[in-house]
Amino acid sequence: MCSINGITKNSPDVVTRMNEATKHRGPDDTRVQAFGAVTLGFNRLAIIDVSERGMQPMTSNDGRYTIVFNGEIYNYRELKKEFSNYPYTSESDTEVILALYAALGSKAFSKLNGMFALAIFDKEKNELVLARDSVGVKPLYYTHARGVLTFSSEIKGILASGVGPKLNHAALSDYLRFLYVPTPSTMFEDILALLPGTMLTYRSGEIRLETYTEWPDTMPPVSYADARERVRATVRAAIQRQMVSDRPLGVYLSGGVDSSIVLSVAAREQKNINTYSVAFDLSDEEEADKFNADAVLAKKTAAYFGASHHEYRLSSDTALELIEDAVYHLDQPLANATSIAQLFLARHVKPTATVVLTGEGGDELFGGYERYRLALIAGRYGKYLPTFVEKLHPRLRSLHLSGNERYVQLMTQKRKNVERVFRGALAQHNFSSEFSSDTIAVDLMRADERHWLVDEALMRADTMSMAASVEARVPLLDLEVRSLAHALPESYKVTPWATKRILKDAFSDVLPQYVLHQPKRGFFSPTAKWLRHPKMGQFVEGAINTLPDELFNKVEIRRMIQDHQDRRVYQAPFILALVLAGAWMRRYTVSV
């Protein structure tokens, strides 16, 4: 829901430009207001209490606090009852946040079960506070220069305020290693992302960053049977809670376990609920069956639960047409062509749904990726069977490294490729963000949850859905679910023989057997096929030409692309990263 913008100056004209740059996130209404030396802006995508009473900026009844807020608070009704002394004038969750903040100050944030990025101006203290949800579902960016703080839901909002698009060289190096930009850095110099669970306080030209208290931990379950029932009840309650909406709601359905669980609950609450999936127009030679396996399952599963299913087919030509838009809306390069499919899907969904439920987060919380199982095997048996373990996954030879180094070894691109395409100091640059994974399986999940999930998956899902004014919700990342998942023993999630064990068991009598026993695929796009498409060649060449000669070895890049075209070496993700970096530099006219 919405976009928020602001600056610690009396500058309505500046914030109006920021609102204009981010209006796709909130096309229903827009407003800019100055409060002394602070100006706040808001673009509205009305979801809960769509009346004028829910419009922002919203000021507390005593006139002291003013809020702009992007997101949804799913426990707002319970909180409204708990803080019933406040004289509410709307049915919005926004006003509940104001009531809590007036009563508790920054301690209010740890009570919010939802996704949010917000700013609250305290007129009495002349203080501005920014905060982001502890999971990192909703983004928030800021820059602080010469005593002035500027913030926005998207980087393009800050650029619209007059900040120059200058390349962050360290972030570029990180990007080509991880295929996304790790927070708090962005690809733009001097523009930062507020970290999840973090509060920024601005006062008298200075800023202070601190984490706020997270949602309380859940007590560990007594037994596996107890845990299974608690997982089932907690996940169900979260999905039901996140279905609250005054606008049409549907489900993104991939055919996998997580989105199928979401649908199984949602379909009980709403008959003939709309479900949506993407299929790819590919020839048999392009492995159409492989890339459309999830779409086939999604259609079958939708019918199983009595949903009204909508499948949209994405061709290579349409994908090419959408790349520039995807690059623009992502704000910074992210080397996952699934973003194109997500943008395509969101634009088709918008006529029939303003809110969609997704299955994001289930793998990271409950151990769904194969690398967790392999890491567990490596941790247990690597010392005794090192050759066998390395055959499972070559990068598991990194077991002897520290947790930080181990995570980087497992999750980054090959160093020789980075050194091959970079010139000078960037080739030797070490990653600038902290990654930690002290034990093999559990902390690998936690590291993924803190880094890849936030900076890649959730960022991609948010920007691509909001580009079409569609709100994507993530019930499996509900704070009640997350707290319980963190309390579960490792063996309940991952064993040497199984992944996502307890989540599957919790819904084994609800889901069709073909969903439970299918191989793990994930939602992915035919990147390698698209890169070999004849019409893609011109776009690729133009993007590579844009890369600055002083930073990149284009001879090596073109040799790498040719190897891919000739099917000698598969390096589609890394090539895509280079292509999108060039397209991004061209789209944002970035200075190096």
C-alpha positions in Angstrom: 0.0 0.0 0.0 1.3 3.4 -0.9 4.6 5.3 -1.1 6.0 7.7 1.4 8.4 10.6 0.8 9.8 13.4 2.9 12.5 15.9 3.6 13.6 17.9 6.7 13.0 21.2 5.0 10.0 23.2 4.2 10.0 22.2 0.5 6.6 21.1 -0.8 7.8 21.5 -4.4 10.6 19.0 -3.8 8.3 16.4 -2.1 5.7 16.9 -4.9 8.4 15.8 -7.4 9.2 12.8 -5.2 5.5 11.9 -5.1 5.3 12.1 -8.8 8.3 9.7 -9.2 6.6 7.1 -6.9 2.9 7.6 -7.8 2.7 4.0 -9.3 2.8 2.7 -5.7 -0.3 4.8 -4.8 -2.4 5.9 -7.7 -5.6 6.5 -5.7 -4.7 9.9 -4.2 -1.7 12.1 -3.4 -0.9 14.7 -0.8 2.0 16.9 0.4 2.1 18.8 3.6 4.7 20.9 5.4 5.0 20.8 9.2 7.4 23.6 10.0 10.8 22.5 8.8 9.6 19.0 7.8 7.6 18.2 4.6 5.9 14.9 4.2 4.4 13.3 1.1 2.1 10.4 0.5 0.7 8.5 -2.5 -2.2 6.3 -1.6 -3.2 2.8 -2.6 -6.3 2.4 -0.6 -6.7 -1.1 1.0 -8.2 -0.7 4.4 -10.7 2.1 5.2 -10.7 3.5 1.6 -12.6 6.6 2.8 -11.0 10.0 3.1 -10.6 9.4 6.8 -7.8 6.9 6.0 -5.8 9.5 4.0 -2.3 10.6 5.0 -0.3 12.4 6.3 -2.4 11.7 9.3 -2.1 13.7 12.5 -2.9 12.5 16.0 -5.9 13.9 17.8 -3.8 16.3 19.9 -1.9 17.6 16.9 1.5 16.4 18.2 2.3 13.4 15.9 2.0 13.1 12.1 2.6 9.9 10.3 3.1 8.7 6.7 3.0 4.9 6.5 3.5 2.3 3.8 2.3 -1.2 4.5 -0.3 -3.2 6.5 -0.6 -4.0 10.2 -2.4 -7.3 10.5 -3.0 -7.2 14.3 -4.4 -3.6 14.3 -7.9 -4.7 15.4 -6.5 -6.4 18.5 -4.2 -3.4 19.2 -7.1 -1.0 18.8 -9.0 -2.8 21.5 -5.9 -2.8 23.7 -5.5 1.0 23.2 -9.1 1.8 23.2 -8.8 5.1 25.1 -7.6 6.8 22.0 -10.4 8.8 20.2 -10.3 7.0 16.8 -11.9 8.7 13.9 -11.2 6.1 11.2 -11.1 2.3 10.7 -7.5 2.4 9.4 -4.5 0.6 10.7 -2.6 3.9 10.3 -4.4 5.6 13.1 -3.7 2.6 15.4 0.0 3.2 14.9 -0.5 6.8 15.9 -2.3 5.7 19.0 0.4 3.3 20.0 3.2 5.8 19.3 1.4 8.4 21.4 1.3 6.0 24.3 4.6 4.1 23.9 6.9 6.0 21.7 9.3 3.9 19.7 8.4 0.8 21.8 5.2 0.7 19.7 7.1 -0.8 16.7 7.7 -4.1 18.4 4.0 -4.6 18.9 3.2 -4.3 15.2 2.7 -7.5 13.4 2.8 -6.5 9.7 4.9 -5.1 6.9 5.7 -1.4 7.2 8.0 1.5 6.4 6.9 4.7 8.1 7.9 8.2 9.2 6.5 9.9 12.3 7.1 13.6 13.0 7.0 14.7 16.6 6.0 18.4 16.6 6.8 18.9 20.3 10.3 17.5 20.0 10.9 18.7 16.4 12.0 15.1 15.8 11.5 12.8 12.8 11.6 9.0 13.2 11.8 6.5 10.4 11.2 2.7 11.0 11.1 -0.5 8.9 9.5 -3.8 9.8 11.8 -6.4 11.3 11.3 -8.9 8.4 12.2 -6.3 5.7 9.1 -6.7 3.5 8.7 -3.0 2.8 11.6 -0.9 1.7 12.8 2.6 2.9 15.7 4.6 1.5 17.4 7.7 2.8 20.2 10.2 2.3 21.7 12.6 4.8 23.8 15.5 3.6 24.6 18.9 5.1 22.1 18.3 7.9 19.2 17.5 5.7 17.5 14.1 5.7 15.6 12.9 2.6 13.7 9.6 2.5 11.5 7.7 0.2 9.9 4.3 -0.5 12.0 4.0 -3.6 15.4 5.3 -4.6 13.9 7.1 -7.6 12.0 9.3 -5.1 15.3 10.5 -3.6 16.7 11.0 -7.1 13.7 13.2 -7.9 14.6 15.4 -4.9 17.7 16.5 -6.7 20.3 13.9 -5.6 22.7 13.0 -8.4 22.8 9.4 -9.6 26.4 8.6 -8.8 27.8 5.0 -8.9 28.7 3.3 -5.7 31.7 1.3 -6.8 31.8 -1.0 -3.8 28.1 -1.9 -4.3 28.8 -2.7 -7.9 31.5 -5.1 -6.9 29.1 -6.7 -4.3 26.4 -6.9 -6.9 28.5 -8.9 -9.4 29.3 -11.3 -6.6 25.9 -11.8 -5.1 23.7 -10.8 -8.1 21.9 -8.3 -5.9 23.1 -5.3 -3.8 23.3 -6.1 0.0 21.9 -3.5 2.3 22.4 -1.0 3.8 24.3 -0.1 0.6 22.6 0.8 -2.7 24.1 1.1 -6.1 23.9 4.9 -5.7 26.6 6.7 -3.8 25.3 8.4 -0.6 21.8 6.7 -0.7 21.3 4.0 1.9 18.6 1.5 2.7 17.2 1.4 6.2 17.9 -2.1 7.6 14.9 -4.3 8.7 14.0 -3.8 12.4 15.8 -0.5 12.5 14.7 3.0 13.6 16.3 6.2 12.4 15.9 9.3 14.5 16.6 12.8 13.1 16.9 15.8 15.4 18.8 19.1 15.0 20.4 18.0 11.8 21.9 14.7 13.2 20.7 11.2 12.8 20.9 8.2 15.1 20.3 4.5 14.0 19.2 1.8 16.4 17.4 -1.5 16.3 14.1 -1.7 18.1 13.0 -4.7 20.2 11.7 -7.5 17.9 8.6 -9.6 18.3 8.9 -11.8 21.4 10.2 -15.4 20.9 7.9 -18.3 21.0 8.4 -21.0 23.6 9.8 -24.2 21.9 7.2 -26.9 21.4 7.3 -29.9 23.7 7.3 -32.6 21.0 7.3 -33.0 17.2 3.6 -33.8 17.3 2.9 -30.6 19.3 5.1 -28.6 17.0 3.3 -29.9 13.9 -0.1 -28.9 15.3 1.2 -25.4 16.3 2.7 -24.8 12.9 -0.6 -25.8 11.2 -2.7 -23.5 13.5 -0.2 -20.6 13.4 0.2 -20.6 9.6 -3.6 -20.9 9.2 -4.2 -18.0 11.5 -1.6 -15.8 9.7 -3.1 -16.4 6.3 -6.6 -15.6 7.6 -5.3 -12.5 9.3 -3.6 -11.3 6.1 -6.8 -11.7 4.1 -8.3 -8.5 5.6 -8.8 -6.1 2.7 -11.4 -3.7 1.4 -10.2 -4.3 -2.1 -10.2 -7.5 -4.2 -7.8 -10.2 -3.1 -6.2 -13.2 -4.9 -3.3 -15.6 -4.6 0.0 -15.9 -6.6 0.2 -19.7 -7.2 3.4 -21.4 -8.3 2.4 -25.0 -7.8 4.9 -25.4 -5.0 4.2 -26.3 -1.4 4.2 -22.8 0.1 1.8 -21.0 -2.2 -0.4 -24.2 -2.2 -0.6 -24.0 1.6 -1.6 -20.3 1.3 -4.3 -21.2 -1.2 -5.6 -24.2 0.9 -6.5 -21.7 3.7 -7.6 -18.8 1.5 -9.9 -21.0 -0.5 -11.8 -21.9 2.7 -12.2 -18.3 3.6 -13.2 -17.0 0.1 -15.1 -19.2 -2.4 -13.8 -19.1 -6.0 -10.8 -17.0 -5.0 -8.7 -15.8 -8.0 -5.3 -17.4 -8.4 -2.6 -16.3 -10.9 0.4 -17.9 -12.5 2.8 -17.3 -15.4 3.7 -19.7 -18.2 6.3 -19.2 -20.8 5.9 -19.4 -24.6 8.8 -21.6 -25.5 9.4 -24.3 -28.2 10.0 -27.9 -27.3 13.7 -27.3 -28.1 13.7 -24.6 -25.5 12.5 -27.1 -22.8 9.0 -25.7 -22.6 7.9 -28.6 -20.3 10.7 -27.9 -17.8 9.9 -24.2 -17.5 6.2 -24.6 -17.4 6.0 -27.5 -15.0 5.0 -25.1 -12.1 2.3 -23.5 -14.3 0.8 -26.9 -15.0 0.8 -27.8 -11.3 -0.7 -24.4 -10.4 -3.6 -24.9 -12.7 -4.2 -28.4 -11.3 -3.9 -27.2 -7.7 -6.3 -24.3 -8.3 -8.9 -26.7 -9.6 -8.3 -29.0 -6.7 -9.2 -26.2 -4.3 -12.0 -24.8 -6.4 -10.3 -21.5 -7.3 -10.8 -19.4 -10.3 -7.4 -19.7 -12.1 -5.8 -17.2 -14.5 -2.7 -18.2 -16.4 -0.8 -15.6 -18.5 1.8 -16.7 -21.1 5.0 -14.6 -21.4 6.8 -14.7 -24.7 10.4 -13.9 -25.4 9.4 -10.8 -27.4 7.2 -9.5 -24.5 10.0 -10.2 -22.0 12.3 -8.1 -24.1 9.8 -5.3 -24.1 9.5 -5.4 -20.3 13.2 -5.4 -19.4 13.6 -1.6 -19.5 10.5 -1.2 -17.3 11.8 -3.8 -14.8 15.2 -2.1 -14.6 13.5 1.2 -13.9 11.2 -0.1 -11.2 13.8 -2.1 -9.5 15.8 1.1 -9.0 19.1 -0.8 -9.0 20.2 -3.9 -10.9 19.1 -7.3 -9.7 20.2 -10.3 -11.8 17.1 -12.4 -11.7 15.0 -12.5 -14.8 12.0 -13.6 -12.7 11.5 -9.9 -12.1 10.3 -9.6 -15.7 7.7 -12.4 -15.2 6.6 -10.8 -11.9 6.1 -7.4 -13.5 4.2 -9.1 -16.4 2.0 -11.0 -13.9 1.3 -8.0 -11.7 0.1 -5.9 -14.7 -2.3 -8.7 -15.7 -3.5 -9.1 -12.1 -4.4 -5.5 -11.5 -7.8 -5.5 -13.2 -9.1 -8.3 -10.9 -7.1 -8.0 -7.7 -5.4 -5.1 -5.8 -4.0 -7.4 -3.1 -2.3 -10.8 -3.6 -1.0 -13.4 -1.1 2.3 -15.1 -2.0 4.3 -18.0 -0.6 7.6 -16.0 0.0 9.6 -16.9 3.1 8.5 -20.5 3.6 11.9 -21.9 2.4 14.0 -19.7 4.5 12.0 -20.2 7.7 11.3 -23.9 7.4 14.3 -25.2 5.5 13.1 -25.7 2.0 16.3 -25.2 -0.1 18.4 -28.2 -1.0 21.5 -26.4 0.1 20.3 -26.6 3.7 20.1 -30.4 3.5 23.5 -30.6 1.8 25.0 -28.3 4.4 23.6 -30.5 7.1 25.2 -33.6 5.6 28.4 -31.7 5.2 28.4 -30.6 8.8 27.8 -34.1 10.1 29.9 -36.2 7.7 32.3 -33.9 6.0 35.1 -34.6 8.4 34.8 -38.4 7.7 33.8 -38.4 4.1 35.2 -35.2 2.5 35.3 -36.5 -1.0 31.7 -37.7 -0.9 30.5 -34.4 0.5 32.3 -32.3 -2.1 30.6 -34.4 -4.8 27.2 -33.4 -3.4 28.1 -29.7 -3.9 31.6 -28.5 -4.9 31.4 -25.4 -2.7 30.9 -27.5 0.4 34.7 -27.8 0.5 34.3 -24.4 2.3 33.5 -26.2 5.5 36.8 -25.3 7.1 36.2 -21.5 6.6 34.7 -19.2 9.2 30.9 -18.7 9.2 31.2 -15.4 7.3 33.6 -16.7 4.7 31.6 -19.9 4.3 28.3 -18.1 3.5 30.1 -16.0 0.9 31.7 -19.0 -0.6 28.4 -20.8 -0.9 26.3 -17.8 -2.1 28.5 -15.8 -4.5 29.6 -16.0 -8.1 33.0 -17.6 -9.0 35.8 -15.2 -8.2 37.6 -15.9 -11.5 34.6 -14.6 -13.4 34.5 -11.4 -11.4 38.2 -10.8 -11.8 37.8 -11.6 -15.5 35.4 -8.8 -16.3 36.5 -6.1 -13.8 39.4 -3.8 -14.2 41.8 -2.5 -11.5 40.9 -2.4 -7.8 37.3 -3.6 -8.2 38.6 -7.0 -9.2 40.1 -7.5 -5.8 37.5 -5.7 -3.7 36.1 -7.7 -0.8 32.4 -7.6 -0.1 31.3 -4.6 1.9 28.4 -6.1 3.9 28.6 -8.5 6.8 27.3 -12.0 6.3 27.4 -14.5 9.1 26.6 -18.2 9.3 28.2 -19.8 12.4 26.7 -23.3 12.1 26.0 -25.1 8.9 22.3 -25.5 8.4 20.3 -23.4 10.9 22.4 -20.3 10.6 22.6 -20.7 6.8 18.8 -20.3 6.9 19.1 -17.3 9.2 21.7 -15.7 6.9 19.4 -16.3 3.9 16.5 -14.7 5.9 18.6 -11.6 6.8 20.2 -11.1 3.4 19.0 -12.9 0.3 15.4 -12.9 1.3 15.3 -9.2 2.1 17.6 -7.8 -0.5 16.7 -10.1 -3.4 13.4 -11.9 -3.1 11.3 -9.4 -1.1 12.7 -6.4 -2.8 12.0 -7.9 -6.2 8.4 -8.9 -5.1 7.7 -5.5 -3.7 8.9 -3.4 -6.6 7.4 -5.5 -9.3 4.0 -5.7 -7.7 3.9 -2.1 -6.7 5.0 -1.0 -10.2 1.5 -2.2 -11.2 -0.2 -0.8 -8.0 -0.7 -4.3 -6.6 0.1 -5.1 -3.0 1.9 -8.4 -2.4 1.5 -9.9 1.1 3.7 -12.6 2.7 1.7 -14.6 5.3 4.4 -17.2 5.8 6.6 -14.3 7.1 3.9 -13.2 9.6 5.7 -12.5 12.9 3.8 -15.2 14.7 4.9 -17.8 12.1 8.5 -16.4 12.1 8.7 -16.6 15.9 7.5 -20.2 16.0 9.8 -21.2 13.1 12.8 -19.8 14.9 11.9 -21.8 18.0 11.8 -25.1 16.2 14.8 -27.5 16.4 16.8 -28.0 13.2 15.8 -31.6 12.9 12.1 -30.6 12.7 12.9 -28.6 9.5 15.8 -30.4 7.8 17.2 -33.9 7.9 19.8 -35.6 5.7 16.8 -37.0 3.8 14.2 -34.2 3.8 13.7 -30.5 3.5 10.8 -28.4 4.9 9.8 -31.5 6.9 7.4 -30.0 9.5 5.6 -27.6 7.2 4.8 -30.4 4.8 3.7 -32.7 7.6 1.5 -30.0 9.1 -0.5 -29.8 5.9 0.0 -33.3 4.6 -3.7 -34.1 4.9 -4.8 -30.9 3.2 -2.5 -30.7 0.1 -2.7 -33.1 -2.8 0.0 -35.7 -2.8 1.5 -34.5 -6.1 2.3 -31.2 -4.5 4.0 -32.7 -1.4 6.2 -35.1 -3.4 7.3 -33.0 -6.4 10.9 -32.0 -6.7 11.9 -28.5 -5.5 12.0 -26.1 -8.5 11.1 -22.6 -7.4 9.8 -19.8 -9.5 12.4 -19.2 -12.2 12.5 -17.8 -15.8 14.2 -19.1 -18.9 17.1 -16.7 -18.7 19.5 -18.7 -20.8 16.9 -19.1 -23.6 16.0 -15.5 -23.6 19.7 -14.5 -23.8 20.0 -16.6 -27.0 16.9 -15.1 -28.6 17.9 -13.2 -31.8 16.0 -10.1 -30.8 17.8 -10.0 -27.5 21.2 -9.6 -29.1 20.7 -5.9 -29.9 19.6 -5.1 -26.4 22.5 -7.0 -24.9 25.1 -5.3 -27.1 23.7 -1.9 -26.2 23.7 -2.6 -22.5 27.3 -3.9 -22.7 28.4 -0.8 -24.6 27.1 1.4 -21.8 29.4 -0.2 -19.2 32.3 2.2 -18.6 35.6 1.1 -20.1 37.6 2.2 -17.1 35.7 -0.4 -14.9 35.0 -3.3 -17.3 36.9 -5.5 -19.7 34.4 -5.7 -22.6 36.5 -8.0 -24.6 36.2 -10.7 -21.9 32.5 -9.9 -21.4 31.8 -10.4 -25.1 33.8 -13.6 -25.1 31.8 -14.9 -22.2 28.5 -14.0 -24.0 29.7 -15.8 -27.2 30.6 -18.9 -25.2 27.0 -18.9 -23.8 25.5 -18.3 -27.3 27.5 -21.2 -28.6 26.5 -23.4 -25.7 30.2 -24.0 -24.6 29.8 -22.6 -21.1 26.7 -21.9 -19.1 27.0 -18.5 -17.3 23.5 -17.0 -17.9 23.1 -15.5 -14.3 26.5 -13.7 -14.5 25.9 -12.5 -18.0 22.5 -11.3 -17.1 24.1 -9.4 -14.2 26.4 -7.6 -16.6 23.7 -6.8 -19.1 21.3 -5.4 -16.4 24.1 -3.3 -14.9 24.6 -1.7 -18.3 20.9 -1.2 -18.8 20.6 0.3 -15.4 23.5 2.8 -16.0 21.8 3.8 -19.2 18.3 4.2 -17.8 19.5 6.2 -14.8 22.3 8.1 -16.6 24.7 7.1 -13.8 28.0 9.0 -13.4 31.0 6.8 -12.5 
